[in-house]
Amino acid sequence: MMLDDDYIKVFSGNFIFAQMVLDRLERVGINAIVKDESESGRLAGFASSIIGFQEIYVSKEELKQAIPIVETIKSELQA
C-alpha cells in the first residue's frame, strides 16, 4: 500500500508500543495504517537492522484527534 500526502506519521517504534498506539486509536474510531519496515524488507529478501520497527500513519482528517492519544501513550511509556 502506498502512503500519499493524505496520511501523516504519528508514531514510530517497536511492535509492542506500536500495537498499543494502534489499539487506542482504533478504540476511538481512527483507522490507522501500519508500515512495518522489517517485514517489508524480509519479504523483499533484505535483512533489517531493526526487527519489529513499525510506523503508524493517520489521515489528515483524523490527525487532530490522534495526536493527543499518541502523546499520552508516549508520556506513559516514559514514566
C-alpha positions, -999 to +999 in steps of 0.1 A: +000+000+000+014+034-010+012+062+015+003+095+000+000+131+011-033+124+029-015+104+056+008+117+083+032+096+105+022+100+142+043+072+158+073+050+152+087+024+175+088-012+183+060-036+176+046-037+212+044+000+216+030+004+180+003-021+188-006-001+219-010+031+199-029+013+172-053-002+198-060+032+214-066+048+180-090+021+170-110+024+202-119+060+192-126+050+156-094+061+139-083+037+112-046+040+112-021+024+087+008+004+100+040+003+080+064-025+091+099-018+076+114-050+089+086-072+074+088-053+041+125-059+039+122-096+048+096-101+021+119-085-004+148-106+007+167-080+026+178-082+062+167-054+085+188-040+113+156-030+133+134-060+140+098-052+147+101-015+140+068+000+128+054+033+118+018+044+123+001+068+099-033+085+102-053+105+077-050+143+078-087+145+088-080+123+119-047+139+129-061+164+154-078+136+172-049+112+170-021+135+183-033+137+219-037+099+221-002+093+208+012+120+231-005+104+261+010+070+253+045+084+248+043+101+282+031+068+298+060+049+282+085+075+296+070+073+332 
